[in-house]
Amino acid sequence: LYFKNGEITKAQDRLAQFIAKLPPQSEYILMANALERLEIRNEALEILDQALEYYPHNADILYFKAVILANQNRFTQAKSLLTLNHNLKTDDPRFLSLLQNIEELEANLMKKEIKNP
């Protein structure tokens, strides 16, 4: 609205105020982590999705989202997210390690389901 009225300085000030109110990346992760520990995982994922709107390529947010998805046995989504992460930070061993752990969890769950149909 300020831009429409030609009030560029006011528009810039208002935008700066809005940006200042955005939680930093780590605050999103801390909030999601607290919910994850309480096993309120859907809300934790919602917070991480909000964070990804502002920080779409943040590897830490994507990594933690993959952890929560895996904890919900949503292995395909978690692996898919890690593939994206791996493309972003190929030198970070966390992603390969977590991918391996997810695949092991998925295999173990499948074995249990076969034993106890």
C-alpha positions in Angstrom: 0.0 0.0 0.0 2.8 2.4 0.8 4.4 1.6 -2.5 1.2 2.4 -4.3 1.1 5.8 -2.6 4.7 6.5 -3.5 5.8 6.3 0.1 8.9 4.2 -0.6 10.7 4.9 2.7 7.7 3.9 4.8 7.3 0.8 2.7 10.9 -0.2 3.2 10.6 0.5 7.0 7.4 -1.7 7.2 9.2 -4.5 5.3 12.2 -4.3 7.6 9.8 -4.6 10.6 8.2 -7.6 9.1 11.5 -9.3 8.4 12.7 -8.6 11.9 9.7 -10.4 13.3 10.6 -13.6 11.5 12.1 -16.2 13.7 15.6 -17.2 12.8 16.1 -20.6 11.4 17.3 -22.0 14.7 14.2 -21.0 16.5 12.0 -22.9 14.1 14.2 -26.0 14.7 14.0 -25.5 18.5 10.2 -25.2 18.4 9.9 -28.3 16.2 12.4 -30.2 18.4 10.3 -29.5 21.5 7.2 -30.8 19.8 9.1 -33.9 18.4 10.2 -34.8 22.0 6.5 -34.6 23.1 5.7 -36.8 20.0 3.5 -34.0 18.6 5.0 -34.7 15.2 2.4 -33.3 12.8 2.7 -29.8 14.5 6.5 -30.1 14.4 6.3 -30.8 10.7 4.0 -27.8 10.2 6.5 -25.5 11.9 9.3 -26.9 9.7 7.1 -26.3 6.6 6.6 -22.7 7.7 10.4 -22.4 8.1 10.9 -23.8 4.7 8.7 -21.0 3.2 11.3 -18.5 4.4 14.4 -20.7 4.1 13.6 -23.2 1.3 17.1 -24.6 0.9 18.2 -24.7 4.6 19.8 -28.1 5.0 19.3 -28.2 8.8 15.6 -27.7 8.5 15.3 -30.3 5.7 17.4 -32.7 7.7 15.3 -32.4 10.8 12.1 -32.7 8.8 13.5 -36.0 7.4 14.1 -37.2 11.0 10.6 -36.5 12.0 9.2 -38.2 8.9 11.2 -41.3 9.6 10.0 -41.3 13.2 6.4 -41.4 11.7 7.5 -44.4 9.5 7.1 -42.2 6.5 10.3 -43.5 5.0 9.7 -42.7 1.4 9.1 -39.1 2.1 12.1 -38.9 4.4 14.4 -40.5 1.9 13.1 -38.2 -0.8 13.9 -35.2 1.4 17.4 -36.5 2.1 18.0 -36.9 -1.6 17.2 -33.2 -2.0 19.5 -32.4 0.9 22.3 -34.6 -0.5 22.1 -32.6 -3.7 22.4 -29.4 -1.7 25.4 -30.4 0.5 27.2 -33.3 -0.9 30.1 -33.0 1.5 27.9 -33.3 4.6 28.0 -36.9 6.0 24.9 -36.4 8.2 22.6 -36.9 5.2 24.2 -40.1 4.0 24.3 -41.5 7.5 20.6 -40.6 8.2 19.6 -42.1 4.8 21.3 -45.3 5.8 19.6 -45.4 9.2 16.2 -44.8 7.6 16.8 -47.6 5.2 17.7 -49.9 8.1 14.6 -48.8 10.1 12.4 -49.4 7.1 13.9 -52.9 6.5 13.5 -53.8 10.2 9.9 -52.7 10.2 9.2 -54.7 7.1 10.8 -57.8 8.8 8.6 -57.3 11.9 5.5 -57.0 9.7 6.3 -60.2 7.9 6.8 -62.1 11.2 3.7 -60.7 12.8 1.2 -60.1 10.0 
